Amino acid sequence: MNKHLEQLVKLAKTDKEIDDFGPKVEVIESKLRASAVKEKDILDSIAILEEDIKDCKVKKSKNELHLAELADKLTELSKKGAIVKTDKEIKALQLEEEISKEQCEFANEEIARLESIIDAKQIDKEEIKEALEEIQKESLEIRKSIESEMAEIEKQRSEVYGTKQKLISQMSQKILTFYEKIRKWAANTTVVPVRKQACYGCFMRINDKTYAEVIKQDDIVTCPHCGRILYKETEEEQA
């Protein structure tokens, strides 16, 4: 194989290795993001429960205050009952007392209902907090695992970058510029093999003359259809 062509094939494979690190990092980071989303959802649920509990406590306090006011009112009505003389005044006081007692009963029922809601939401909150602790523990383990995986990826990436720099230093600047020009649009299909007399970049059949030049591998040959650099695979690569 032509020296320059051999260098281009190696460079293309090296560039692909470098680009392949991107998806690997994305997969690792997606694990951490998923864990963070779970944690945020639980924290949001706790915040909603705390707001509901706070709201119920405010309503309970208002009912307790109203109950205290009704108790004072009933005391006053009792005092008035001892001094009224006419039937009309007695009936008016009795009616007012009945209404106040009904309001007391409603306030007590509402307080009991709110206390029941507060207790239920407190239980939910504690259960969710336990779930949060599990998620946070899981997140910590994921972070530790990710740190290890990222360290290994960075090590591998550094080695591949070193291989690329060494290869580039040995290449002709003219050939390298030609390669980079195609890579701008072809990305990791800049240098592709020919299989069954077809370019494996655009999958178009190439003519006999071009195919013969590819097989000889004496020079850099480009696809007449798409312009990608073509080469003939070794038996090992084909396998």
Biotite code that builds the C-alpha atoms (Angstrom):
import biotite.structure as struc

atoms = struc.array([
    struc.Atom([0.000, 0.000, 0.000], chain_id="A", res_id=1, res_name="MET", atom_name="CA", element="C"),
    struc.Atom([1.181, 3.513, -0.845], chain_id="A", res_id=2, res_name="ASN", atom_name="CA", element="C"),
    struc.Atom([2.810, 5.100, 2.240], chain_id="A", res_id=3, res_name="LYS", atom_name="CA", element="C"),
    struc.Atom([0.573, 8.173, 2.172], chain_id="A", res_id=4, res_name="HIS", atom_name="CA", element="C"),
    struc.Atom([-2.544, 6.069, 1.727], chain_id="A", res_id=5, res_name="LEU", atom_name="CA", element="C"),
    struc.Atom([-1.509, 3.840, 4.617], chain_id="A", res_id=6, res_name="GLU", atom_name="CA", element="C"),
    struc.Atom([-1.076, 6.923, 6.799], chain_id="A", res_id=7, res_name="GLN", atom_name="CA", element="C"),
    struc.Atom([-4.501, 8.212, 5.782], chain_id="A", res_id=8, res_name="LEU", atom_name="CA", element="C"),
    struc.Atom([-6.179, 4.908, 6.641], chain_id="A", res_id=9, res_name="VAL", atom_name="CA", element="C"),
    struc.Atom([-4.506, 4.905, 10.055], chain_id="A", res_id=10, res_name="LYS", atom_name="CA", element="C"),
    struc.Atom([-5.414, 8.565, 10.633], chain_id="A", res_id=11, res_name="LEU", atom_name="CA", element="C"),
    struc.Atom([-9.048, 7.948, 9.701], chain_id="A", res_id=12, res_name="ALA", atom_name="CA", element="C"),
    struc.Atom([-9.259, 5.022, 12.118], chain_id="A", res_id=13, res_name="LYS", atom_name="CA", element="C"),
    struc.Atom([-7.597, 7.089, 14.850], chain_id="A", res_id=14, res_name="THR", atom_name="CA", element="C"),
    struc.Atom([-10.015, 9.974, 14.314], chain_id="A", res_id=15, res_name="ASP", atom_name="CA", element="C"),
    struc.Atom([-12.916, 7.546, 14.545], chain_id="A", res_id=16, res_name="LYS", atom_name="CA", element="C"),
    struc.Atom([-11.556, 6.225, 17.849], chain_id="A", res_id=17, res_name="GLU", atom_name="CA", element="C"),
    struc.Atom([-11.387, 9.795, 19.163], chain_id="A", res_id=18, res_name="ILE", atom_name="CA", element="C"),
    struc.Atom([-14.929, 10.573, 18.015], chain_id="A", res_id=19, res_name="ASP", atom_name="CA", element="C"),
    struc.Atom([-16.188, 7.338, 19.592], chain_id="A", res_id=20, res_name="ASP", atom_name="CA", element="C"),
    struc.Atom([-15.222, 8.669, 23.017], chain_id="A", res_id=21, res_name="PHE", atom_name="CA", element="C"),
    struc.Atom([-18.024, 11.252, 22.740], chain_id="A", res_id=22, res_name="GLY", atom_name="CA", element="C"),
    struc.Atom([-20.920, 8.730, 22.923], chain_id="A", res_id=23, res_name="PRO", atom_name="CA", element="C"),
    struc.Atom([-19.121, 6.824, 25.695], chain_id="A", res_id=24, res_name="LYS", atom_name="CA", element="C"),
    struc.Atom([-18.882, 9.982, 27.793], chain_id="A", res_id=25, res_name="VAL", atom_name="CA", element="C"),
    struc.Atom([-22.510, 10.822, 26.993], chain_id="A", res_id=26, res_name="GLU", atom_name="CA", element="C"),
    struc.Atom([-23.680, 7.409, 28.247], chain_id="A", res_id=27, res_name="VAL", atom_name="CA", element="C"),
    struc.Atom([-21.765, 7.881, 31.498], chain_id="A", res_id=28, res_name="ILE", atom_name="CA", element="C"),
    struc.Atom([-23.018, 11.430, 32.007], chain_id="A", res_id=29, res_name="GLU", atom_name="CA", element="C"),
    struc.Atom([-26.598, 10.358, 31.229], chain_id="A", res_id=30, res_name="SER", atom_name="CA", element="C"),
    struc.Atom([-26.469, 7.984, 34.225], chain_id="A", res_id=31, res_name="LYS", atom_name="CA", element="C"),
    struc.Atom([-25.602, 10.895, 36.504], chain_id="A", res_id=32, res_name="LEU", atom_name="CA", element="C"),
    struc.Atom([-28.268, 13.121, 34.939], chain_id="A", res_id=33, res_name="ARG", atom_name="CA", element="C"),
    struc.Atom([-30.918, 10.418, 35.402], chain_id="A", res_id=34, res_name="ALA", atom_name="CA", element="C"),
    struc.Atom([-29.940, 10.072, 39.061], chain_id="A", res_id=35, res_name="SER", atom_name="CA", element="C"),
    struc.Atom([-30.047, 13.865, 39.513], chain_id="A", res_id=36, res_name="ALA", atom_name="CA", element="C"),
    struc.Atom([-33.531, 13.992, 37.942], chain_id="A", res_id=37, res_name="VAL", atom_name="CA", element="C"),
    struc.Atom([-34.771, 11.314, 40.377], chain_id="A", res_id=38, res_name="LYS", atom_name="CA", element="C"),
    struc.Atom([-33.310, 13.239, 43.297], chain_id="A", res_id=39, res_name="GLU", atom_name="CA", element="C"),
    struc.Atom([-34.876, 16.511, 42.112], chain_id="A", res_id=40, res_name="LYS", atom_name="CA", element="C"),
    struc.Atom([-38.292, 14.875, 41.652], chain_id="A", res_id=41, res_name="ASP", atom_name="CA", element="C"),
    struc.Atom([-38.195, 13.559, 45.232], chain_id="A", res_id=42, res_name="ILE", atom_name="CA", element="C"),
    struc.Atom([-37.050, 16.932, 46.605], chain_id="A", res_id=43, res_name="LEU", atom_name="CA", element="C"),
    struc.Atom([-39.892, 18.607, 44.693], chain_id="A", res_id=44, res_name="ASP", atom_name="CA", element="C"),
    struc.Atom([-42.368, 16.111, 46.187], chain_id="A", res_id=45, res_name="SER", atom_name="CA", element="C"),
    struc.Atom([-41.057, 16.839, 49.686], chain_id="A", res_id=46, res_name="ILE", atom_name="CA", element="C"),
    struc.Atom([-41.342, 20.588, 49.060], chain_id="A", res_id=47, res_name="ALA", atom_name="CA", element="C"),
    struc.Atom([-44.972, 20.172, 47.925], chain_id="A", res_id=48, res_name="ILE", atom_name="CA", element="C"),
    struc.Atom([-45.809, 18.088, 51.012], chain_id="A", res_id=49, res_name="LEU", atom_name="CA", element="C"),
    struc.Atom([-44.160, 20.642, 53.295], chain_id="A", res_id=50, res_name="GLU", atom_name="CA", element="C"),
    struc.Atom([-46.169, 23.421, 51.647], chain_id="A", res_id=51, res_name="GLU", atom_name="CA", element="C"),
    struc.Atom([-49.391, 21.396, 52.056], chain_id="A", res_id=52, res_name="ASP", atom_name="CA", element="C"),
    struc.Atom([-48.583, 20.708, 55.723], chain_id="A", res_id=53, res_name="ILE", atom_name="CA", element="C"),
    struc.Atom([-47.851, 24.390, 56.301], chain_id="A", res_id=54, res_name="LYS", atom_name="CA", element="C"),
    struc.Atom([-51.138, 25.356, 54.640], chain_id="A", res_id=55, res_name="ASP", atom_name="CA", element="C"),
    struc.Atom([-53.092, 22.853, 56.777], chain_id="A", res_id=56, res_name="CYS", atom_name="CA", element="C"),
    struc.Atom([-51.428, 24.138, 59.946], chain_id="A", res_id=57, res_name="LYS", atom_name="CA", element="C"),
    struc.Atom([-52.392, 27.712, 59.065], chain_id="A", res_id=58, res_name="VAL", atom_name="CA", element="C"),
    struc.Atom([-56.009, 26.647, 58.493], chain_id="A", res_id=59, res_name="LYS", atom_name="CA", element="C"),
    struc.Atom([-55.977, 24.676, 61.754], chain_id="A", res_id=60, res_name="LYS", atom_name="CA", element="C"),
    struc.Atom([-54.672, 27.731, 63.646], chain_id="A", res_id=61, res_name="SER", atom_name="CA", element="C"),
    struc.Atom([-57.455, 29.872, 62.158], chain_id="A", res_id=62, res_name="LYS", atom_name="CA", element="C"),
    struc.Atom([-60.057, 27.324, 63.256], chain_id="A", res_id=63, res_name="ASN", atom_name="CA", element="C"),
    struc.Atom([-58.550, 27.129, 66.745], chain_id="A", res_id=64, res_name="GLU", atom_name="CA", element="C"),
    struc.Atom([-58.647, 30.920, 66.981], chain_id="A", res_id=65, res_name="LEU", atom_name="CA", element="C"),
    struc.Atom([-62.239, 30.927, 65.785], chain_id="A", res_id=66, res_name="HIS", atom_name="CA", element="C"),
    struc.Atom([-63.057, 28.206, 68.347], chain_id="A", res_id=67, res_name="LEU", atom_name="CA", element="C"),
    struc.Atom([-61.561, 30.315, 71.129], chain_id="A", res_id=68, res_name="ALA", atom_name="CA", element="C"),
    struc.Atom([-63.664, 33.294, 69.979], chain_id="A", res_id=69, res_name="GLU", atom_name="CA", element="C"),
    struc.Atom([-66.808, 31.110, 69.982], chain_id="A", res_id=70, res_name="LEU", atom_name="CA", element="C"),
    struc.Atom([-65.993, 29.868, 73.499], chain_id="A", res_id=71, res_name="ALA", atom_name="CA", element="C"),
    struc.Atom([-65.748, 33.487, 74.684], chain_id="A", res_id=72, res_name="ASP", atom_name="CA", element="C"),
    struc.Atom([-69.002, 34.268, 72.928], chain_id="A", res_id=73, res_name="LYS", atom_name="CA", element="C"),
    struc.Atom([-70.801, 31.342, 74.601], chain_id="A", res_id=74, res_name="LEU", atom_name="CA", element="C"),
    struc.Atom([-69.511, 32.527, 77.972], chain_id="A", res_id=75, res_name="THR", atom_name="CA", element="C"),
    struc.Atom([-70.905, 35.993, 77.271], chain_id="A", res_id=76, res_name="GLU", atom_name="CA", element="C"),
    struc.Atom([-74.235, 34.530, 76.137], chain_id="A", res_id=77, res_name="LEU", atom_name="CA", element="C"),
    struc.Atom([-74.407, 32.496, 79.340], chain_id="A", res_id=78, res_name="SER", atom_name="CA", element="C"),
    struc.Atom([-73.892, 35.661, 81.393], chain_id="A", res_id=79, res_name="LYS", atom_name="CA", element="C"),
    struc.Atom([-76.560, 37.494, 79.402], chain_id="A", res_id=80, res_name="LYS", atom_name="CA", element="C"),
    struc.Atom([-78.967, 34.587, 79.930], chain_id="A", res_id=81, res_name="GLY", atom_name="CA", element="C"),
    struc.Atom([-78.860, 35.186, 83.638], chain_id="A", res_id=82, res_name="ALA", atom_name="CA", element="C"),
    struc.Atom([-80.067, 38.781, 83.326], chain_id="A", res_id=83, res_name="ILE", atom_name="CA", element="C"),
    struc.Atom([-82.568, 38.737, 80.421], chain_id="A", res_id=84, res_name="VAL", atom_name="CA", element="C"),
    struc.Atom([-86.213, 38.821, 81.392], chain_id="A", res_id=85, res_name="LYS", atom_name="CA", element="C"),
    struc.Atom([-88.465, 38.689, 78.318], chain_id="A", res_id=86, res_name="THR", atom_name="CA", element="C"),
    struc.Atom([-89.241, 35.562, 76.282], chain_id="A", res_id=87, res_name="ASP", atom_name="CA", element="C"),
    struc.Atom([-88.192, 37.347, 73.143], chain_id="A", res_id=88, res_name="LYS", atom_name="CA", element="C"),
    struc.Atom([-84.702, 38.069, 74.557], chain_id="A", res_id=89, res_name="GLU", atom_name="CA", element="C"),
    struc.Atom([-84.397, 34.499, 75.879], chain_id="A", res_id=90, res_name="ILE", atom_name="CA", element="C"),
    struc.Atom([-85.296, 32.992, 72.468], chain_id="A", res_id=91, res_name="LYS", atom_name="CA", element="C"),
    struc.Atom([-82.855, 35.327, 70.700], chain_id="A", res_id=92, res_name="ALA", atom_name="CA", element="C"),
    struc.Atom([-80.057, 34.294, 73.077], chain_id="A", res_id=93, res_name="LEU", atom_name="CA", element="C"),
    struc.Atom([-80.945, 30.584, 72.680], chain_id="A", res_id=94, res_name="GLN", atom_name="CA", element="C"),
    struc.Atom([-80.840, 30.885, 68.875], chain_id="A", res_id=95, res_name="LEU", atom_name="CA", element="C"),
    struc.Atom([-77.494, 32.685, 68.974], chain_id="A", res_id=96, res_name="GLU", atom_name="CA", element="C"),
    struc.Atom([-76.174, 30.051, 71.400], chain_id="A", res_id=97, res_name="GLU", atom_name="CA", element="C"),
    struc.Atom([-77.294, 27.188, 69.124], chain_id="A", res_id=98, res_name="GLU", atom_name="CA", element="C"),
    struc.Atom([-75.622, 28.808, 66.115], chain_id="A", res_id=99, res_name="ILE", atom_name="CA", element="C"),
    struc.Atom([-72.401, 29.308, 68.108], chain_id="A", res_id=100, res_name="SER", atom_name="CA", element="C"),
    struc.Atom([-72.442, 25.682, 69.288], chain_id="A", res_id=101, res_name="LYS", atom_name="CA", element="C"),
    struc.Atom([-72.943, 24.484, 65.681], chain_id="A", res_id=102, res_name="GLU", atom_name="CA", element="C"),
    struc.Atom([-70.002, 26.639, 64.618], chain_id="A", res_id=103, res_name="GLN", atom_name="CA", element="C"),
    struc.Atom([-67.946, 25.143, 67.470], chain_id="A", res_id=104, res_name="CYS", atom_name="CA", element="C"),
    struc.Atom([-68.825, 21.656, 66.312], chain_id="A", res_id=105, res_name="GLU", atom_name="CA", element="C"),
    struc.Atom([-67.894, 22.467, 62.710], chain_id="A", res_id=106, res_name="PHE", atom_name="CA", element="C"),
    struc.Atom([-64.601, 24.073, 63.853], chain_id="A", res_id=107, res_name="ALA", atom_name="CA", element="C"),
    struc.Atom([-63.731, 20.991, 65.939], chain_id="A", res_id=108, res_name="ASN", atom_name="CA", element="C"),
    struc.Atom([-64.520, 18.678, 63.009], chain_id="A", res_id=109, res_name="GLU", atom_name="CA", element="C"),
    struc.Atom([-62.426, 20.841, 60.681], chain_id="A", res_id=110, res_name="GLU", atom_name="CA", element="C"),
    struc.Atom([-59.510, 20.818, 63.149], chain_id="A", res_id=111, res_name="ILE", atom_name="CA", element="C"),
    struc.Atom([-59.735, 17.012, 63.413], chain_id="A", res_id=112, res_name="ALA", atom_name="CA", element="C"),
    struc.Atom([-59.861, 16.711, 59.614], chain_id="A", res_id=113, res_name="ARG", atom_name="CA", element="C"),
    struc.Atom([-56.835, 18.977, 59.181], chain_id="A", res_id=114, res_name="LEU", atom_name="CA", element="C"),
    struc.Atom([-54.889, 17.092, 61.871], chain_id="A", res_id=115, res_name="GLU", atom_name="CA", element="C"),
    struc.Atom([-55.636, 13.839, 60.038], chain_id="A", res_id=116, res_name="SER", atom_name="CA", element="C"),
    struc.Atom([-54.373, 15.343, 56.762], chain_id="A", res_id=117, res_name="ILE", atom_name="CA", element="C"),
    struc.Atom([-51.239, 16.708, 58.466], chain_id="A", res_id=118, res_name="ILE", atom_name="CA", element="C"),
    struc.Atom([-50.476, 13.290, 60.020], chain_id="A", res_id=119, res_name="ASP", atom_name="CA", element="C"),
    struc.Atom([-50.965, 11.507, 56.676], chain_id="A", res_id=120, res_name="ALA", atom_name="CA", element="C"),
    struc.Atom([-48.744, 13.990, 54.848], chain_id="A", res_id=121, res_name="LYS", atom_name="CA", element="C"),
    struc.Atom([-46.088, 13.742, 57.560], chain_id="A", res_id=122, res_name="GLN", atom_name="CA", element="C"),
    struc.Atom([-46.039, 9.958, 57.068], chain_id="A", res_id=123, res_name="ILE", atom_name="CA", element="C"),
    struc.Atom([-45.760, 10.430, 53.277], chain_id="A", res_id=124, res_name="ASP", atom_name="CA", element="C"),
    struc.Atom([-42.958, 12.934, 53.818], chain_id="A", res_id=125, res_name="LYS", atom_name="CA", element="C"),
    struc.Atom([-40.984, 10.513, 56.019], chain_id="A", res_id=126, res_name="GLU", atom_name="CA", element="C"),
    struc.Atom([-41.418, 7.702, 53.479], chain_id="A", res_id=127, res_name="GLU", atom_name="CA", element="C"),
    struc.Atom([-40.257, 9.957, 50.660], chain_id="A", res_id=128, res_name="ILE", atom_name="CA", element="C"),
    struc.Atom([-37.284, 11.076, 52.757], chain_id="A", res_id=129, res_name="LYS", atom_name="CA", element="C"),
    struc.Atom([-36.270, 7.436, 53.095], chain_id="A", res_id=130, res_name="GLU", atom_name="CA", element="C"),
    struc.Atom([-36.521, 7.099, 49.310], chain_id="A", res_id=131, res_name="ALA", atom_name="CA", element="C"),
    struc.Atom([-34.412, 10.258, 48.972], chain_id="A", res_id=132, res_name="LEU", atom_name="CA", element="C"),
    struc.Atom([-31.700, 8.756, 51.173], chain_id="A", res_id=133, res_name="GLU", atom_name="CA", element="C"),
    struc.Atom([-31.636, 5.668, 48.915], chain_id="A", res_id=134, res_name="GLU", atom_name="CA", element="C"),
    struc.Atom([-31.412, 7.806, 45.769], chain_id="A", res_id=135, res_name="ILE", atom_name="CA", element="C"),
    struc.Atom([-28.639, 9.941, 47.284], chain_id="A", res_id=136, res_name="GLN", atom_name="CA", element="C"),
    struc.Atom([-26.763, 6.786, 48.241], chain_id="A", res_id=137, res_name="LYS", atom_name="CA", element="C"),
    struc.Atom([-27.239, 5.458, 44.708], chain_id="A", res_id=138, res_name="GLU", atom_name="CA", element="C"),
    struc.Atom([-26.086, 8.810, 43.253], chain_id="A", res_id=139, res_name="SER", atom_name="CA", element="C"),
    struc.Atom([-22.927, 8.677, 45.349], chain_id="A", res_id=140, res_name="LEU", atom_name="CA", element="C"),
    struc.Atom([-22.151, 5.178, 44.096], chain_id="A", res_id=141, res_name="GLU", atom_name="CA", element="C"),
    struc.Atom([-22.809, 6.275, 40.504], chain_id="A", res_id=142, res_name="ILE", atom_name="CA", element="C"),
    struc.Atom([-20.470, 9.271, 40.935], chain_id="A", res_id=143, res_name="ARG", atom_name="CA", element="C"),
    struc.Atom([-17.720, 7.028, 42.262], chain_id="A", res_id=144, res_name="LYS", atom_name="CA", element="C"),
    struc.Atom([-18.239, 4.608, 39.366], chain_id="A", res_id=145, res_name="SER", atom_name="CA", element="C"),
    struc.Atom([-18.314, 7.464, 36.865], chain_id="A", res_id=146, res_name="ILE", atom_name="CA", element="C"),
    struc.Atom([-15.104, 8.961, 38.216], chain_id="A", res_id=147, res_name="GLU", atom_name="CA", element="C"),
    struc.Atom([-13.394, 5.604, 37.653], chain_id="A", res_id=148, res_name="SER", atom_name="CA", element="C"),
    struc.Atom([-14.880, 5.191, 34.154], chain_id="A", res_id=149, res_name="GLU", atom_name="CA", element="C"),
    struc.Atom([-14.058, 8.773, 33.169], chain_id="A", res_id=150, res_name="MET", atom_name="CA", element="C"),
    struc.Atom([-10.484, 8.375, 34.393], chain_id="A", res_id=151, res_name="ALA", atom_name="CA", element="C"),
    struc.Atom([-10.099, 5.268, 32.216], chain_id="A", res_id=152, res_name="GLU", atom_name="CA", element="C"),
    struc.Atom([-11.658, 7.017, 29.207], chain_id="A", res_id=153, res_name="ILE", atom_name="CA", element="C"),
    struc.Atom([-9.386, 10.046, 29.649], chain_id="A", res_id=154, res_name="GLU", atom_name="CA", element="C"),
    struc.Atom([-6.389, 7.718, 29.828], chain_id="A", res_id=155, res_name="LYS", atom_name="CA", element="C"),
    struc.Atom([-7.451, 5.956, 26.621], chain_id="A", res_id=156, res_name="GLN", atom_name="CA", element="C"),
    struc.Atom([-8.273, 9.240, 24.902], chain_id="A", res_id=157, res_name="ARG", atom_name="CA", element="C"),
    struc.Atom([-4.882, 10.666, 25.844], chain_id="A", res_id=158, res_name="SER", atom_name="CA", element="C"),
    struc.Atom([-3.167, 7.605, 24.357], chain_id="A", res_id=159, res_name="GLU", atom_name="CA", element="C"),
    struc.Atom([-5.158, 7.871, 21.111], chain_id="A", res_id=160, res_name="VAL", atom_name="CA", element="C"),
    struc.Atom([-4.432, 11.613, 20.858], chain_id="A", res_id=161, res_name="TYR", atom_name="CA", element="C"),
    struc.Atom([-0.750, 10.803, 21.322], chain_id="A", res_id=162, res_name="GLY", atom_name="CA", element="C"),
    struc.Atom([-0.945, 8.248, 18.513], chain_id="A", res_id=163, res_name="THR", atom_name="CA", element="C"),
    struc.Atom([-2.632, 10.814, 16.271], chain_id="A", res_id=164, res_name="LYS", atom_name="CA", element="C"),
    struc.Atom([-0.064, 13.533, 16.975], chain_id="A", res_id=165, res_name="GLN", atom_name="CA", element="C"),
    struc.Atom([2.773, 11.136, 16.234], chain_id="A", res_id=166, res_name="LYS", atom_name="CA", element="C"),
    struc.Atom([1.100, 10.102, 12.980], chain_id="A", res_id=167, res_name="LEU", atom_name="CA", element="C"),
    struc.Atom([0.429, 13.693, 11.906], chain_id="A", res_id=168, res_name="ILE", atom_name="CA", element="C"),
    struc.Atom([4.065, 14.640, 12.555], chain_id="A", res_id=169, res_name="SER", atom_name="CA", element="C"),
    struc.Atom([5.117, 11.999, 10.010], chain_id="A", res_id=170, res_name="GLN", atom_name="CA", element="C"),
    struc.Atom([2.611, 13.021, 7.331], chain_id="A", res_id=171, res_name="MET", atom_name="CA", element="C"),
    struc.Atom([2.925, 15.381, 4.416], chain_id="A", res_id=172, res_name="SER", atom_name="CA", element="C"),
    struc.Atom([1.177, 18.683, 5.109], chain_id="A", res_id=173, res_name="GLN", atom_name="CA", element="C"),
    struc.Atom([-0.317, 18.615, 1.624], chain_id="A", res_id=174, res_name="LYS", atom_name="CA", element="C"),
    struc.Atom([-1.834, 15.149, 2.193], chain_id="A", res_id=175, res_name="ILE", atom_name="CA", element="C"),
    struc.Atom([-3.074, 16.177, 5.648], chain_id="A", res_id=176, res_name="LEU", atom_name="CA", element="C"),
    struc.Atom([-4.772, 19.305, 4.277], chain_id="A", res_id=177, res_name="THR", atom_name="CA", element="C"),
    struc.Atom([-6.422, 17.197, 1.572], chain_id="A", res_id=178, res_name="PHE", atom_name="CA", element="C"),
    struc.Atom([-7.699, 14.766, 4.225], chain_id="A", res_id=179, res_name="TYR", atom_name="CA", element="C"),
    struc.Atom([-9.018, 17.519, 6.517], chain_id="A", res_id=180, res_name="GLU", atom_name="CA", element="C"),
    struc.Atom([-10.833, 19.175, 3.613], chain_id="A", res_id=181, res_name="LYS", atom_name="CA", element="C"),
    struc.Atom([-12.814, 15.972, 2.948], chain_id="A", res_id=182, res_name="ILE", atom_name="CA", element="C"),
    struc.Atom([-13.293, 15.272, 6.651], chain_id="A", res_id=183, res_name="ARG", atom_name="CA", element="C"),
    struc.Atom([-15.130, 18.585, 7.110], chain_id="A", res_id=184, res_name="LYS", atom_name="CA", element="C"),
    struc.Atom([-18.160, 17.108, 5.356], chain_id="A", res_id=185, res_name="TRP", atom_name="CA", element="C"),
    struc.Atom([-17.504, 13.349, 5.385], chain_id="A", res_id=186, res_name="ALA", atom_name="CA", element="C"),
    struc.Atom([-16.514, 13.088, 9.088], chain_id="A", res_id=187, res_name="ALA", atom_name="CA", element="C"),
    struc.Atom([-15.650, 9.457, 9.937], chain_id="A", res_id=188, res_name="ASN", atom_name="CA", element="C"),
    struc.Atom([-16.333, 8.296, 6.372], chain_id="A", res_id=189, res_name="THR", atom_name="CA", element="C"),
    struc.Atom([-13.462, 10.323, 4.900], chain_id="A", res_id=190, res_name="THR", atom_name="CA", element="C"),
    struc.Atom([-11.446, 7.176, 4.123], chain_id="A", res_id=191, res_name="VAL", atom_name="CA", element="C"),
    struc.Atom([-13.596, 4.183, 3.206], chain_id="A", res_id=192, res_name="VAL", atom_name="CA", element="C"),
    struc.Atom([-13.001, 0.676, 1.835], chain_id="A", res_id=193, res_name="PRO", atom_name="CA", element="C"),
    struc.Atom([-14.183, -0.586, -1.525], chain_id="A", res_id=194, res_name="VAL", atom_name="CA", element="C"),
    struc.Atom([-16.338, -3.703, -1.282], chain_id="A", res_id=195, res_name="ARG", atom_name="CA", element="C"),
    struc.Atom([-17.915, -5.527, -4.232], chain_id="A", res_id=196, res_name="LYS", atom_name="CA", element="C"),
    struc.Atom([-16.567, -2.700, -6.428], chain_id="A", res_id=197, res_name="GLN", atom_name="CA", element="C"),
    struc.Atom([-18.624, -0.122, -4.507], chain_id="A", res_id=198, res_name="ALA", atom_name="CA", element="C"),
    struc.Atom([-17.557, 2.872, -2.433], chain_id="A", res_id=199, res_name="CYS", atom_name="CA", element="C"),
    struc.Atom([-18.570, 2.221, 1.176], chain_id="A", res_id=200, res_name="TYR", atom_name="CA", element="C"),
    struc.Atom([-19.133, 5.933, 1.735], chain_id="A", res_id=201, res_name="GLY", atom_name="CA", element="C"),
    struc.Atom([-21.799, 6.650, -0.872], chain_id="A", res_id=202, res_name="CYS", atom_name="CA", element="C"),
    struc.Atom([-22.422, 2.958, -1.803], chain_id="A", res_id=203, res_name="PHE", atom_name="CA", element="C"),
    struc.Atom([-22.181, 3.752, -5.510], chain_id="A", res_id=204, res_name="MET", atom_name="CA", element="C"),
    struc.Atom([-20.482, 1.310, -7.880], chain_id="A", res_id=205, res_name="ARG", atom_name="CA", element="C"),
    struc.Atom([-17.164, 2.585, -9.187], chain_id="A", res_id=206, res_name="ILE", atom_name="CA", element="C"),
    struc.Atom([-15.903, 2.000, -12.730], chain_id="A", res_id=207, res_name="ASN", atom_name="CA", element="C"),
    struc.Atom([-13.338, -0.659, -13.621], chain_id="A", res_id=208, res_name="ASP", atom_name="CA", element="C"),
    struc.Atom([-10.498, 1.831, -14.136], chain_id="A", res_id=209, res_name="LYS", atom_name="CA", element="C"),
    struc.Atom([-10.913, 3.404, -10.685], chain_id="A", res_id=210, res_name="THR", atom_name="CA", element="C"),
    struc.Atom([-11.362, -0.015, -9.098], chain_id="A", res_id=211, res_name="TYR", atom_name="CA", element="C"),
    struc.Atom([-8.129, -1.234, -10.660], chain_id="A", res_id=212, res_name="ALA", atom_name="CA", element="C"),
    struc.Atom([-6.299, 1.817, -9.249], chain_id="A", res_id=213, res_name="GLU", atom_name="CA", element="C"),
    struc.Atom([-7.733, 1.098, -5.784], chain_id="A", res_id=214, res_name="VAL", atom_name="CA", element="C"),
    struc.Atom([-6.561, -2.537, -5.938], chain_id="A", res_id=215, res_name="ILE", atom_name="CA", element="C"),
    struc.Atom([-3.035, -1.480, -6.973], chain_id="A", res_id=216, res_name="LYS", atom_name="CA", element="C"),
    struc.Atom([-2.892, 0.946, -4.001], chain_id="A", res_id=217, res_name="GLN", atom_name="CA", element="C"),
    struc.Atom([0.013, 2.775, -5.633], chain_id="A", res_id=218, res_name="ASP", atom_name="CA", element="C"),
    struc.Atom([-1.633, 6.168, -5.246], chain_id="A", res_id=219, res_name="ASP", atom_name="CA", element="C"),
    struc.Atom([-4.415, 7.972, -3.373], chain_id="A", res_id=220, res_name="ILE", atom_name="CA", element="C"),
    struc.Atom([-7.676, 7.354, -5.229], chain_id="A", res_id=221, res_name="VAL", atom_name="CA", element="C"),
    struc.Atom([-10.940, 9.154, -4.562], chain_id="A", res_id=222, res_name="THR", atom_name="CA", element="C"),
    struc.Atom([-14.476, 8.038, -5.340], chain_id="A", res_id=223, res_name="CYS", atom_name="CA", element="C"),
    struc.Atom([-15.626, 9.553, -8.648], chain_id="A", res_id=224, res_name="PRO", atom_name="CA", element="C"),
    struc.Atom([-19.129, 9.969, -7.179], chain_id="A", res_id=225, res_name="HIS", atom_name="CA", element="C"),
    struc.Atom([-18.607, 11.416, -3.688], chain_id="A", res_id=226, res_name="CYS", atom_name="CA", element="C"),
    struc.Atom([-14.907, 12.312, -3.488], chain_id="A", res_id=227, res_name="GLY", atom_name="CA", element="C"),
    struc.Atom([-14.054, 10.150, -0.471], chain_id="A", res_id=228, res_name="ARG", atom_name="CA", element="C"),
    struc.Atom([-10.635, 8.501, -0.270], chain_id="A", res_id=229, res_name="ILE", atom_name="CA", element="C"),
    struc.Atom([-10.795, 4.820, -1.230], chain_id="A", res_id=230, res_name="LEU", atom_name="CA", element="C"),
    struc.Atom([-8.666, 1.866, -0.197], chain_id="A", res_id=231, res_name="TYR", atom_name="CA", element="C"),
    struc.Atom([-8.665, -1.915, -0.462], chain_id="A", res_id=232, res_name="LYS", atom_name="CA", element="C"),
    struc.Atom([-9.219, -3.749, 2.829], chain_id="A", res_id=233, res_name="GLU", atom_name="CA", element="C"),
    struc.Atom([-6.876, -6.454, 4.035], chain_id="A", res_id=234, res_name="THR", atom_name="CA", element="C"),
    struc.Atom([-8.290, -9.943, 4.544], chain_id="A", res_id=235, res_name="GLU", atom_name="CA", element="C"),
    struc.Atom([-8.203, -9.344, 8.310], chain_id="A", res_id=236, res_name="GLU", atom_name="CA", element="C"),
    struc.Atom([-10.281, -6.158, 7.991], chain_id="A", res_id=237, res_name="GLU", atom_name="CA", element="C"),
    struc.Atom([-12.780, -7.889, 5.704], chain_id="A", res_id=238, res_name="GLN", atom_name="CA", element="C"),
    struc.Atom([-13.222, -10.673, 8.277], chain_id="A", res_id=239, res_name="ALA", atom_name="CA", element="C"),
])
